[in-house]
Amino acid sequence: MKPGKISLKDVAAKAEVSLAAASYALRPGPRQPFISEATQKRVLQVAKGMGFRVNASARSLRSNKRYSIAIICGQLRDRSAITAVESIIAYLSDTPYAGVVATCAQVKNLREYVLRHLDSHSHDAVIFIRDDRMITPELLKSLVRAGMKVAAIMPTKENLPHMPFVYLNRPRAAAMMVEVLASQGHQDIDGVLPQSAPSELVEQMNDAATRLKVRLKMHPLEIEPNDVNEFRVGVEIARSHLHKSKASAVAVFYENLALGVVQGLSLCGIQVPEHRSVLAYGSSSVFEANEPPISAVSHPIEEIGRIIAGSTIEWIEADFDPQAIRVSPFTPVYFPRSTVRKVR
């Protein structure tokens, strides 16, 4: 049978359930007590195996839903944002909802796009990822007036309305980096991060260093928001300053900057971790794929993407108070790999 000819009736027959049960199983949102979890799982497996996809256009006419969620990300330049988008899209692929991604290098242009194109006639909800500069109270009020449900990953706390959100606890991650290195016996640490990074990151690292009686020297860098620039600046700071430092370890924000630091130290003949330990903050999967695999303090981005996608669909379907599904904050995790050694 051709995929395009498969109907809901075919799915119901193969799953050995009624047409109503099959239809209900393929709907997003809570399904009990109308069908069991086992029935839902069986129908979903059969539908996936047969290549059946819900006709979102027909369903939207019956339910006044678009079955579409906009995913807004400023500039897809950092791996964490890309991973978040990918995990949301992957989650939505098993639901009737489609994800539409919008991105733009200029925040002003993206804000105009949001105001012009996002309303309840185009999408059921919007998920913002990371760009704090664009998520303003005024923008959120405009979207709410347009009938949109709004969720966010990594927003600024001050800009949060009543909506589902995930707040990445980056200040806690910054302090954890110092704590991890100190626990491995490092008493002299260099800190490397963009000059534009939130000041609370530096404050938390300095506070942790004071508490643990560790010497910490920060190196704030002027970096253009570009993967190549970040890597290049990481190499340059390693060759110009870090290789001459007496510090036994380097703590680096973010992915490409950390990759550049490791490469720059290597070019200077400084072996990692034999001569210098390197601990990074960012996407764990990026650091794991590097050679050598880089030790990292990270957030479980894939899990966060799934949670915010699921919470958004629940909100669309149930239309309840989003306060009940807020997620804040997520605790960072230490991933020990080959670039941090214990100092005896």
N, C-alpha and C positions, 0 to 999 in steps of 0.2 A: 504493500500500500504506500502510495506517495505521501510524504510528510504534509504536503499542502492539502490533501484530501482527508486527513485525519480529523475527526470531529470529537466533541465531548462525549457523544453517545458511544463512539468506539472505545474511548478511554474507560467509560463506565462499565462497558461490557467486559473488557479484558480484566479490569480490577474487581469484577463481580460485585459491583455496588449499584445503587440506583443512580439515575441521572442527577437527581437533586443532591445526593451525597457527594458525587463527583464534582459537581459545581461548587458545593460548599467547601470541599477539601482544597480546591484550587484558589479560593479566596484568601487574601491576606488577613491578618488579624486573628483574634481568638476564635476557635471553632467549637470547643466544648460548650455545653453538653450535647450539641447536636450530632457530632460524630466523634469517635474515639481517636486518640493519637495514632493508634495502630492503623486505623482506616485511612486517616489523612496521609500517613507515611506511605502506605501502599499505593494510594492514588497518585501521589506525587512521583513515586518511582516509576509507575506505569506510564504516566504522562511524559516524563523525561525520556524514558526508554523508547517511546513511540515517536518522539520528536514533536509532541503536541505543545502548542503555545496558545495562550489565551488571546482572543481577539480583543485587544484593549479598547479599540474604537467602539465596538458594539457594546462592550461592558460599560464604557463611560456614558453612553447614551441612556443606559438603564439606570445608572446609579449617580449621575451628575459628578462623577470623578473622572479625572484625566488619566489616572494610572501613570503619572509621570512625576518624577522628582528632579528638580534642578540641583546640580552640584556646582557650587561657585568657588573657584580658587583663583586668587590673584594671578601669580605667575608660577606655573608648574616648574619651579627650578630646584626645589629641595626634595630629597627622596622621601622624607616622611609624608609630605603632602601627596606625592604621587602614590605612595603605598596606601594612604587613607582613601584616595579616590578609587584605586583598584579594589580595595576590600569592600567598599560600598557597592560598586558595580557588581562584584561577585555575589554579594548577598542578594541584591535585587534580581539577579538572573534566575533565582529560584522562586521568585514571586511574580505576580502579574504587573509589577511596576517597572518602568523603564527609567534609567538614569540619563540625564542630559547634562553634559559637562560644559561649563563656560569659563574661559580663562582669558586674561589680558594682561600685558606688561604694565599698562597704565591704569592705576587705581581709579582715576577719574572716569576713564572710558568704561571701565567695568561697572562702576556705580551707575552710570547712565544706562548701560545695557540692562542692569537689574531693574531699574525703575521703569524702563520702557517696555520690557518684555515679560516680566514676571508678575502674573496675577493668577487668580483661581481659574481663569479660562484657559490658561496654558499649562499650568502644573498644579499639583495638589500641595506641594511643599517645596521648600528650598533648604539645602544643607550648605552652610558656609564652612570653608576650611581655611583656617590659619590667618587670613589677611585682616589683622586687627584695625588697620587704617580705614577699611571700607565699612566695617560693621559698626555703624553709628546708631544712636537711639532714634534719630530722625528717619534713617533708612528703614529701620525695623518697624517703626510706626507706620510708615508708608506701605510696607508689605502687609502688615496686619490689616490695614484699611482695605487693601486690595484682596482680602480673603485668603492670604497665604499663611501656611503654618511654617514656622522658621525653627531650624535646629542648627547647631554649630559645633565644630571641633576647634579647640584652641582659641577661643575668643578672649578678649580682654574682659576681666571681671566687671569692670564698671559699665560696660556696654550691654550686659546681659539683661534681656527682658525675661518674662516668664516663658521659658521654652526649654525643650530638651537640649542638653549640651554636654560636652566632655571637655573638661579643663585639664590640660597637660601641666602637671606640677613641675615646671622647669626650674623654679628656684630650689625645690627640694632635690632635683637631679643635680644641680650645681653643687650643693653642699655634699651630696652623696659622693661626687667625684673626689673631693678632698678626703672624705672619710675613707673611701676605698683605698686610695693611695697611702694614706697614713697607716691604715691597718696592715699594709704590706711593708711597712718600715720606712717609707719615703718621708724624709724630713725637710727636703728642699724641692719645691714644685714650681714649675712655670705654668701660667695659665694663658691660653690663647683663645681669643674670641673676637667677633666683629665689634667695632666701636659702636655700631647701631644696636647691639644687643641690649635688652632691658637692664637697667642699672641694678635691679634686685638680684640678678644672677651674680654679679660681682660682689654685692653686699653679702650674699649667702656664702659664697666661697671664702671671703675674708673672715666672716664670723666663724666658719668651721675651722679655718686655719688657726685663728686665735684660740679657739676652744681646745684644739688638739695640739697646740704649741708647734705648729708647722710653719716654715717660712714659705710664703706664697708671693710670687712676683707676677703681676698681670701684664699682658701684652695686648692692649686693644688695637685692632687693625682697621684701617679704612679700606673697605672692600665694596666693589660694585656688585650688585646682586646678579651674579652670573657664575655658573659652575666652573668655567675655565678660569675666571679671575680668582675665585676662591682657592682653587687648587694651586694656581701660580703663586698667590700671596702666601699660602702655606709653605710652599717650597722656599720662597724668599726669606720668610721669618726664620725658618730652620737654618738656612745657610748664613744669614746675617747675624743672628742673635743666639738662637737656641743651642747651636753646636758649641758655642763658647761658654755656655752657662754651667755653673757648678751644680745645678739642680739634677736630681736623679730621675725625675719624672716630669711629664708634660700632660696637662689636662686641656683638651681642645673641644670647642664648639665650632662648627658643625661638621657634616659629613665630608664635603670636598676639601674643607680646610684641614681636617684631620688627615685625609689621604695625602694632601700635599706636604704636611709636616713629616709624616713617616718617610715619604720619598726624599724630602730635603735632607733629613738626617742621614739617610742611606748614602746620598751623594757626597756627604761630608765624611763618610767612613765611620759613622756612628751606628753601630748595630743595635737594632731594637729586638728584644728588650735587654740584651747583654750589657750595653753601655747606657741605655736610656729607656725607661718605660714610657709608654704612651697609652693614655686612657681618653676615649672620645665620648661625646654625646651626640646622638642622632639615631638614624634608622639602623637597628641591629642587623638586618639582612644585608645592608650595604657593607658593613664592616666585616661580616662573616665571609663575604665573597672576596674580600681583599686578600692579597698575599704579602705579608703574613696577615692572618685574621686578626682584626683589631679589637682589643677589649673595649667594652662600651657600657655606659649607663644609658638606658633607653626606655621608651614607653612601648607597650604592646599595641602598636598602631593597627595591625590587622584586627585584633579583638575590638579596639575602639571603633573602627569603621563599621564592623558588624553591629555593635551595640547601638550606635547612633542611627544606622539605617533601620534596624528593627524598631527602635523607639519611635522614629518618625512615622513608620507605617502604622504602628499601634495608635499613634495620635490621630492619624488620618481616619482610621477605621472606627475608633471608639469615640473620638472627639471629647476626650476627658481633659481634666486639668493637667497641663504638662509639668507642673511642679512635681507630680507623682513619679515622673520618669527622668528627673534630672540626674546627671552623673557627674560628681565633682568631689575631689579631683581624682585622677588616676595616679597610682604610686609608681615611680620609676623602678626599674629592675637592673641589677648588675649582671652583665654577661661576661664572665672571665674567659679570655682567650689567650693568644700567645704573645701579646705585646706588653703585658704587665708581669714583672717578676718580683718575688719577695726579696727584700734587702735584709741581709743578715747582720 
